[in-house]
Amino acid sequence: MSSQQPTGVHVEPRDLFRMYLDGDHGRLTEQLLLVLDYLNRTTYLELDDANRAGLIQFVKTFLTLFTQPDYIIPEQHVHTFVSLNELISNLVAMTPFKTTDGFLDLLRYQPSNLAKILTLYSARNRARFDRRSFFDAHPHLAAMWWCRFCSLYKNGLVQEDVCQHMAEHLAYHDERMMLTQDVAEAYFGSTYVDTTSDRHVKPFLNAVVRRSTRLTCDNRPNPRKIAVISDLWSPTHSVYRNYYKYLESLRGKFHLTYFHCLRNENLDTGLFDEVHRLEFKDLTLDVGPLRANDFAVVYFPDVGMSLTSIMLANYRLAPIQICSLGHSVSTWGADIDYFVSGVETELPEVPERNYSERLVLLPGMGVIHNLPNYQPTGRTKSVPEVVINLPSSGQKLNAAYLRTLGKLIDRLQRPARLRFFPAVLDAANSYLPFVSAVREALGGRSVMLEIMPFLRYPEYMAYMEEGDLTLDTYHFGGCNVAADSLFIRKPFVAWQGDKWYNRISSAMLRRAGLDELICNGEAEYLNTAQRLIHDDKWRDALTARLRATDLHGTVFSEAEAGSFRRTIEYLIANHDRIKTEPGRKPIRML
């Protein structure tokens, strides 16, 4: 996906209207899709006057022609248009139209309007339609749209109305829902909408997977054999950074077989005795290498972050199936026996309330942070303001958190620069709508807003070095961004909650001896951040303490990596007994 500045959209409206008037809907459709494909592959980082005019002209022309009653989408292109729902919503958000509401109102009263409505109806719309009627008309197309609708979690949750519409959407569970390529958009994205939606939507989607595809394995377990299933085992990915040392502790003790579904990816397979790529095409997963197996354990580091992980986590592949915090929330009903976490990070009382799986608590945080692959340069800021790092990805920046940031900005009595690193906004032209929404929420105040485009890791870390401090997000906090900030010795303000994903940064601060930067509630968060911004002596003292702290022996300690191996050995030896135990109290491997 390119994030270079595009050369512009060059469309001659008269040619498109001539195709429409001539009834050449096939050629018109192909021309529209050519432009949309270009805009899907190339992300605008800014809009000069010429590019803005070109984009507005195309969007206006597209929406006008697309909503004509006698324009018929050729059947072979219907699914393509619906799949572009996210892109079209983003493009319209970059124009004075902002949403497709007016055009949806036109479509509402037209015959044969389903595909057009599903193409234009997104979480940005204030208009509402009866979702059940979509499934009544075309269950497969409606299922595809239901998942694509959720794609705006990546950049839209900074708007309150998008959050509300997304929660409303996720609450609708149609019994005719079926498996689509985009199920992970809802499964993964639901966690960021609010603190409860995932708990209700995941059981629904797990049931959809099991109903749509079935697998029966001939398993003859060998207690020394373990399968690892992940599409994310790449040195640059957070999953690899957090779980490499755990898996390394198994090497030599167990025969490790790695399964993935990717082609030509930068995967590190050095830990594994065998590697198999599962063919995945058109929702058909070739599970031949798994159908007859001798694994005692299947380990999923990151259920929910890919479609294949969701599908395979709903099959019974081995007697013992385990997941961990790659996506740091419960599967809420997949065929997983145990969820592995850490005692330092989970709630001290009744932590199992956050999991459908049997919770297993290791000593430590439930992750072993690899040292960041970065050599600090000592880079200093070139601007006079206090620079506040906000490195969490776009989906973690929601409307409620932006309201908190607005309150903080209103308290500031010195020049400040908020530097956002929203990361994954280099697809479907997600960047500029996010920038616009953040500026609308926080603008008009005496603070500089700097929203960085997608950066490679060394560039991102170099900019982070310029910062004076780092702020965590809420309700979904940071993990690796906290590790990054502490690694370059930047004080990090954490807002502690009641789930692993908003407790991990606090656990890291405790290890670093910076308990005073752990906040419980918005008031503490605002007070601590305000003081850290204004009190240079206090901030310098905290920075000096960080520089003097042995982070290798605390935050980045590998001392507890072996607890993962001991846990696997314990579960293999005791699984049959554990299954018969009453209650769901955590298994504490301490």
Buried (B, 14 or more C-beta within 10 A) or exposed (E): EEBEBBEBBEBEBEEBBEBBEEEEBBBBBEBBBEBBEEBBBBBBBEBEEEBBEBBBBBBBBBBBBBBBEEBBBBEEBBBBBBBBBBBBBBBBBBBEBEBBBEBBEBBEEEEEBBBBBBBBBBBBBEBEBEBEEBBEBBBEBBBBBBBBBBBBBBBBBBBBBBBBBBBEBBEBBBEBBBBBBBBBBBBBBBBBBBBEBBBEBBBBBBBBBBEBBEBEBEBEBEBEBBBBBBBBBBEEBBBBBBBBBBBBBBBEEBBBBBBBBBEEEEBBEEBBBEBBBBEBEEBEBEBEBBEEBBBBBBBBBBBBBBBBBBBBBBBEBBBBBBBBBBBBBBBBBBBBBBBBBBBBBBBEEEBBEBBBBBBBBBBBBBBBBBEBEBEEEEEEBEEEBBBBBBBBBBBBBBBBBBBBBBBBBEEBEEEBBBBBBBBEBBBBBBBBBBBBBBEEBBEEBEBBBBBBBBBEEEEBBBBBBBBBBBBBBBBBBBBBBBBBBBBBBBBBBBBBBEBBBBBBBBBBBBBBBBEBBBBEEBEBBBBBBBEBBBEEEEBEEBBEBBEEBEBEEBBBBBEBBBBBBEBBBBBBEEBEEBEEEEEBEBBEBE
